[in-house]
């Protein structure tokens, strides 16, 4: 039996819980960096390795080794007909991971590389007595063990939905996610809200800010200037995104650079990266004049300096990018700038 968790913290507690089987922490963050429908090819793996080294400081060689080892363990368990139990949360971090794993396992089965799958799912979005609930990492080993009897088989409908969800998320056309959310997603109960939160990460039609960028600017404007309190203030109101610290530091790094920085760091180029002990206590974050104008609705972040961002399978670059209309709850394309001058007649 193979238990797959969303990271090392839950994996360690699950090992202490005394549940039969091998525990495999899945070390990936599909909410950031390039993705593709099939993730086992050398090209996409190299692209992700380059991105994660630049954004997080994760060495490319370590990333490649980790991916190869965990995907080999997954394929071996599936090929041997082992029961595979996925331990997943309700947020985008986990729901994209869940979609990837279901897509990968369905592909192995369809290829004939695995007998009929024996999949189980443990997934929760809340826990009695824990408020606010952010994830499985808040639970003790005993509490995790108590969830195990409530696991449920992954139905054919859930497996097919997971496969479609990953293909939609990895598509270069974000309308694929919109189409997914217009269909029945009840087979995976937390998928809808998490993927809807993903769409809110796209630049807004109102100011060019995504959900996280706006939350960070609002927190700084309200007087939160040090990194750890800022991480909490900006991310905890949006638990459906499941943003980790490395991902948030990458947000700040982008917001403090480029043609029109929104924030200024008191100590530039010292945001934490993979392997660092933690943020330097002396680093503070302040709004730039552009940041103040964008937050006040007087300027548009995308129009100020363009955007260079990867969200799922979508690469946003320049100014003509997909935007999120929060009022209409839909994505809209940015029209190209109007061109004046003589026309052919």
C-alpha positions in Angstrom: 0.0 0.0 0.0 1.3 3.5 -1.0 0.2 6.6 0.8 0.8 9.9 -1.1 0.8 13.1 0.9 1.1 16.8 -0.2 4.5 17.2 1.4 6.9 16.1 4.1 5.2 17.5 7.2 2.1 15.4 6.7 4.2 12.5 5.6 6.2 12.5 8.8 3.0 12.5 11.0 1.4 9.8 8.9 4.4 7.6 9.4 4.0 8.0 13.2 0.2 7.2 12.9 0.9 3.5 12.5 -1.1 3.0 9.4 0.1 0.1 7.2 2.0 1.0 4.0 4.7 3.2 2.6 4.4 7.0 2.8 5.5 9.0 -0.2 5.5 12.8 0.2 4.8 14.3 -3.3 7.3 17.2 -3.6 5.8 19.5 -6.3 4.0 22.8 -6.5 1.9 22.8 -9.7 0.4 26.2 -8.8 3.7 27.8 -10.0 5.8 27.3 -13.1 5.1 25.8 -16.5 3.0 22.7 -16.8 1.8 20.4 -19.6 -0.7 17.6 -20.1 2.1 15.1 -19.9 4.7 16.0 -17.3 7.1 13.1 -17.8 8.9 14.4 -20.9 12.4 15.9 -20.7 11.4 19.2 -22.2 8.7 20.2 -19.6 10.8 18.8 -16.8 13.7 21.0 -17.8 11.5 24.0 -18.2 10.1 23.5 -14.7 13.6 23.0 -13.3 14.8 26.3 -14.8 11.7 28.1 -13.5 11.9 26.7 -10.0 15.6 27.4 -9.6 15.0 31.0 -10.7 11.9 31.5 -8.6 12.5 29.4 -5.5 16.2 28.6 -5.6 15.6 24.9 -5.9 18.7 23.4 -7.8 17.7 21.9 -11.1 19.6 18.7 -10.4 17.7 18.2 -7.2 14.4 18.9 -8.9 15.1 16.4 -11.7 16.2 13.7 -9.2 13.2 14.2 -7.0 10.7 14.1 -9.9 12.3 11.0 -11.3 12.3 9.1 -8.0 8.7 9.9 -7.0 7.3 9.2 -10.4 9.1 5.9 -10.6 7.7 5.0 -7.2 4.2 5.9 -8.4 4.5 3.9 -11.6 5.9 0.9 -9.7 3.1 0.9 -7.2 0.5 1.2 -9.9 2.2 -1.6 -12.0 2.2 -3.9 -9.0 -1.5 -3.3 -8.4 -0.9 -1.8 -5.0 -3.6 0.1 -3.2 -2.8 3.8 -3.5 -4.2 6.3 -1.0 -4.1 10.1 -1.8 -4.2 12.4 1.2 -5.3 15.8 -0.1 -6.7 19.1 1.1 -9.2 21.5 -0.3 -6.9 24.2 -1.7 -5.4 24.8 -5.1 -2.0 23.5 -4.1 -3.5 20.1 -3.4 -6.3 20.1 -5.9 -3.8 20.6 -8.8 -1.6 17.9 -7.3 -4.6 15.6 -7.0 -5.6 16.3 -10.6 -2.1 15.6 -11.8 -1.8 12.3 -9.9 -5.2 11.1 -11.2 -4.3 12.1 -14.7 -1.0 10.2 -14.5 -2.5 7.1 -13.0 -5.3 7.0 -15.5 -2.7 7.3 -18.2 -0.7 4.4 -16.8 -3.8 2.3 -16.7 -4.9 3.3 -20.2 -1.4 2.5 -21.5 -1.5 -1.0 -20.0 1.3 -0.2 -17.7 -0.9 -0.9 -14.7 -3.7 -3.3 -13.9 -7.1 -1.8 -12.9 -6.3 0.9 -10.4 -7.0 0.5 -6.7 -7.3 4.2 -5.6 -8.5 5.6 -2.3 -8.9 9.3 -1.3 -8.7 11.0 2.0 -9.7 14.6 1.6 -11.1 17.2 3.9 -11.7 21.0 4.0 -12.3 21.4 7.7 -11.7 19.6 11.0 -13.7 19.9 14.3 -12.0 22.2 16.7 -9.5 23.6 14.3 -10.3 27.1 13.1 -9.2 28.4 10.8 -8.4 25.2 9.0 -5.6 25.4 6.5 -4.6 21.8 5.9 -3.7 18.4 7.1 -0.4 19.7 8.5 -2.4 21.1 11.5 -3.5 17.6 12.6 -1.7 15.3 14.9 -0.7 11.8 14.0 -3.6 10.5 15.9 -6.0 12.8 14.2 -4.7 11.7 10.8 -5.1 8.1 11.8 -8.7 8.9 12.6 -9.4 10.1 9.1 -8.2 6.8 7.5 -11.3 4.8 8.1 -13.3 7.4 6.3 -11.3 7.1 3.1 -13.4 6.4 0.0 -12.6 4.7 -3.3 -11.9 6.9 -6.3 -14.7 6.2 -8.6 -14.5 6.0 -12.4 -16.2 9.3 -12.5 -13.7 10.9 -10.1 -10.8 9.5 -12.1 -12.2 10.8 -15.4 -12.8 14.2 -13.8 -9.3 14.4 -12.4 -7.9 13.6 -15.8 -10.1 16.3 -17.4 -9.2 18.8 -14.7 -5.5 18.4 -15.2 -5.8 18.7 -19.0 -7.9 21.9 -18.5 -5.4 23.4 -16.0 -2.5 22.6 -18.3 -4.1 24.0 -21.4 -2.7 27.2 -22.9 -6.3 28.4 -23.2 -7.7 29.3 -19.7 -11.2 29.0 -21.0 -10.7 25.2 -20.6 -10.9 25.7 -16.9 -14.0 27.8 -17.2 -15.6 25.0 -19.3 -14.6 22.5 -16.7 -16.3 24.5 -13.9 -19.5 24.7 -16.0 -19.7 20.9 -15.9 -20.5 18.6 -13.0 -17.6 18.4 -10.6 -19.3 16.7 -7.7 -17.1 13.6 -8.0 -14.2 15.6 -6.6 -16.0 17.9 -4.1 -13.2 20.5 -3.5 -12.1 20.9 -7.1 -14.6 23.6 -8.1 -13.8 26.2 -5.5 -10.0 25.6 -5.8 -10.0 26.0 -9.6 -12.2 29.0 -9.4 -9.6 30.6 -7.1 -7.0 29.8 -9.7 -8.9 32.0 -12.2 -8.9 34.9 -9.7 -5.1 34.8 -9.9 -5.3 36.3 -13.4 -4.8 40.1 -13.7 -8.0 41.9 -12.9 -9.9 44.0 -15.5 -10.0 46.7 -12.8 -6.4 47.2 -12.0 -4.2 44.5 -13.5 -3.6 42.9 -10.1 -4.2 39.2 -9.3 -5.7 38.1 -6.1 -2.4 37.6 -4.3 -0.7 40.8 -5.5 -3.7 42.9 -4.4 -3.8 41.2 -1.0 -0.1 41.9 -0.5 -0.5 45.6 -1.4 -3.5 46.0 0.9 -1.6 44.4 3.8 1.5 46.7 3.3 -0.8 49.7 2.9 -2.5 48.8 6.2 0.9 48.9 8.0 2.3 45.3 7.7 5.8 45.7 6.6 7.8 42.7 7.9 8.0 39.6 5.8 6.5 36.9 8.1 3.5 39.0 9.3 3.0 40.1 5.6 2.9 36.5 4.5 0.2 35.7 7.1 -1.8 38.9 6.4 -1.8 38.4 2.6 -2.3 34.6 2.4 -4.5 33.6 5.3 -7.6 35.4 4.0 -7.3 33.3 0.8 -6.9 29.7 2.1 -8.2 28.2 -1.1 -4.9 29.1 -2.9 -2.7 27.2 -0.4 0.2 29.5 -0.9 3.5 28.5 0.7 6.2 30.8 1.9 8.6 30.2 -1.1 5.7 30.9 -3.5 4.9 34.1 -1.6 8.5 35.3 -1.6 8.5 34.7 -5.4 5.4 37.0 -5.6 7.2 39.7 -3.7 10.3 39.3 -5.9 8.2 39.8 -9.0 6.4 42.8 -7.5 9.6 44.5 -6.6 11.2 44.2 -10.0 10.3 44.9 -13.6 9.5 48.1 -15.4 7.0 49.3 -12.8 7.8 47.9 -9.3 4.8 48.0 -6.9 6.9 47.5 -3.8 10.3 48.4 -2.5 12.4 46.1 -0.3 14.6 47.7 2.4 17.3 45.1 1.6 17.0 44.2 -2.1 17.8 40.7 -3.4 17.6 39.1 0.0 14.2 37.4 0.0 14.5 33.8 1.2 15.1 30.9 -1.2 15.1 27.2 -0.9 17.3 26.0 2.0 17.5 29.4 3.7 16.8 29.4 7.5 14.2 32.1 7.1 13.7 35.7 6.2 16.2 38.3 7.5 14.4 40.1 10.3 15.5 43.5 9.0 13.8 43.3 5.6 10.8 45.6 5.3 8.3 46.1 2.4 6.9 49.4 1.3 4.7 50.6 -1.5 6.2 52.5 -4.4 4.3 55.4 -6.0 3.2 53.0 -8.7 2.0 50.6 -6.1 0.0 53.3 -4.3 -1.6 54.4 -7.6 -2.5 50.8 -8.7 -4.0 50.0 -5.3 -6.0 53.3 -5.4 -7.3 52.4 -8.8 -5.5 55.3 -10.5 -3.2 53.0 -12.6 -3.2 49.5 -14.1 -0.4 47.2 -13.3 -0.4 45.4 -16.6 -0.5 48.7 -18.6 2.3 50.2 -16.5 4.9 47.6 -17.5 3.3 44.5 -19.0 3.3 41.2 -17.3 5.4 38.0 -17.4 3.6 35.3 -15.6 2.8 31.6 -15.9 -0.6 30.4 -14.5 -1.2 26.7 -15.1 -0.7 26.2 -18.9 -1.1 29.8 -19.7 1.8 32.1 -20.3 0.9 35.7 -19.8 3.3 38.1 -21.4 3.1 41.8 -22.3 -0.1 43.7 -22.1 -2.5 41.8 -24.3 -3.3 39.1 -21.8 -6.3 37.3 -20.3 -7.9 39.2 -17.4 -10.3 38.2 -14.7 -13.7 40.0 -14.4 -14.6 39.5 -10.7 -18.1 41.0 -11.2 -18.9 38.7 -14.1 -16.9 35.8 -12.7 -15.3 35.2 -16.1 -12.1 35.6 -18.1 -11.9 38.2 -20.8 -9.2 38.8 -23.4 -7.5 42.2 -23.4 -8.2 43.9 -26.7 -5.1 45.1 -28.6 -4.4 48.8 -28.4 -6.4 50.9 -30.8 -4.4 52.2 -33.8 -5.2 55.5 -35.3 -4.1 56.8 -38.7 -5.0 56.5 -42.4 -6.9 53.4 -43.4 -6.8 51.7 -46.7 -9.8 52.6 -48.9 
